[in-house]
Amino acid sequence: MCQIDKIYYIESIDKRTYIYTKDNTLEVSYRLYELESELTRNFFRAAKAMIINIRKIKSVKSEINGRMTAELLNGEQVIIARSYVKELKRKARNLTCKKQKLFFIKRL
């Protein structure tokens, strides 16, 4: 595995689970829910098949359909499903690190 703070997000595709870091993609034999229970409070479920490290989010933009698009520090963009937006907002309010601020961009 890799250090938890190096993980950008974890995704499940076709019953396979992948961990994405800045430079690597690792396939692991765990299910998403198994990893979710082991991760720190810096992670949240962003979709049925994705968990994101909130500390790796650079900005978040609202979409018309209620979803959000998050731009990660490595430039990747990931979708946050409508049903998980409330959890993201709750986690963003509770960030204890004063260095990182999450920028919410409203769609016009």
C-alpha positions, -999 to +999 in steps of 0.1 A: +000+000+000+010+036+003+010+064+029-025+076+036-016+113+032-003+106-003-036+093-016-056+117-038-086+094-043-098+058-044-120+045-071-138+012-078-142+002-114-156-031-126-151-047-091-115-036-090-103-009-066-076+016-075-057+041-053-045+072-071-016+092-058+002+122-074+024+099-095+010+064-093-021+043-096-022+012-075-046-017-077-056-032-044-075-062-034-098-044-009-133-033-014-141+004-012-161+000+020-132-018+036-108+010+029-133+036+039-135+022+074-097+024+077-092+060+064-088+091+084-114+119+087-098+137+058-116+113+034-152+113+023-174+093+000-179+114-032-198+088-052-209+052-049-176+042-064-152+069-052-136+082-020-117+115-021-090+130+002-105+164+011-070+178+016-061+172-020-090+193-033-079+226-048-114+240-057-150+229-061-175+241-087-213+236-086-229+221-116-265+227-128-277+192-119-267+195-082-235+176-086-201+193-081-168+191-099-137+191-077-103+200-091-075+182-072-041+196-065-027+174-093-050+190-119-074+161-122-111+168-120-135+144-103-173+145-100-190+146-066-224+130-068-254+151-057-262+128-027-227+134-013-225+172-017-238+178+018-211+156+033-184+176+014-197+209+027-198+195+063-162+183+060-151+215+045-165+235+074-147+212+098-112+215+083-088+222+111-059+230+089-058+268+085-034+266+055-059+250+033-091+266+022-116+251-001-129+274-027-165+269-038-171+284-072-208+291-079-220+284-114-237+315-130 
